[in-house]
Amino acid sequence: KVMGELQDLELHVYDDPDDINTVIVENFFRDLEICNNNVLDVQIILPMKNRGINSTKFINEVIQKKYIKDKSFGIEVRKDMTLYVGDKVINTFNNYEAKSLTGTTEIFNGNIGIVKDIDFTKNQVIVDFGNDKIIIFSDKESESLQLAYAITIHSSQGSAWKRVITAFDNSSYIMLNCEMVYTAMTRAYDYCTTIFEFK
C-alpha cells in the first residue's frame, strides 16, 4: 500500500521473514534503477547487525553478490568479508590523519563511500567518499570498512538518502519501538519503503 499526502510511503506487511528478505532485495534494485543506478541515493536501514536473515550482514552479502558483476577485482579484508571495486562501504572508525591522494585528511565513523580501486601489490583499498575525499586504506586500516548497502538504524542517525528501505521482523523484537521506526523512516527525503512482519 502506498500512503501519505505525497504518496511517498510504501508499506508492506508479511508473516514470513523470508518474504521480507525477498522484498528488501527487490525494492533495493527497483529504487536503484529509479535513481539512475546511483547506489549512494538508495539506503537499506535495518535494526540488527547480525541476527537473522534480515540483518545488515546477511542483506549486504545478498546485495553484493547481485550488484557486483565483475568479481575479479576483490580483496579479503577480513575472514568474513571481501571488498570489490564498486562496493558501497561505511567507515567505522575516526581517523584524523587518514592518507588521501593529496596528503592527509580526516575520515569519520559513519562516512559512506565507494571502493574505487584496489592496489593488490600494497594490499590497499582506495575509497571515494565524495567531495574530492579519496582515502587510501592500508591492509590494517581496511578492517574499519564494512559493506553499506544495508546499515543499522544506529549508524543511519544524522544522515538522509533519497530513497530508504527499512524492515522490521520479529527477530529484532528488542528494537521494535516507535523511536526506532521513526528514526529509520525519517532518513528518507524522497521515498520510504517500510516492511513489517505481522503474525
Buried (B, 14 or more C-beta within 10 A) or exposed (E): EEEEEEEBBBEBEBEEBEBBBBBBBEBBBBBBEBBEEEBBBBBBBBBBBEBBBBBBBBBBBBBBEEBBEEEEBBBEBEEEBBBBBBBBBBBBEEBEEBBBEEEEBEBEEBBBBBBBEBEEEEBBBBBBBEEEBBBBBEEEBBBBBBBBBBBBBEBBEEEEBBBBBBBBBBBBEEBBEEEBBEBBBEBBEBBBBBBBBEE
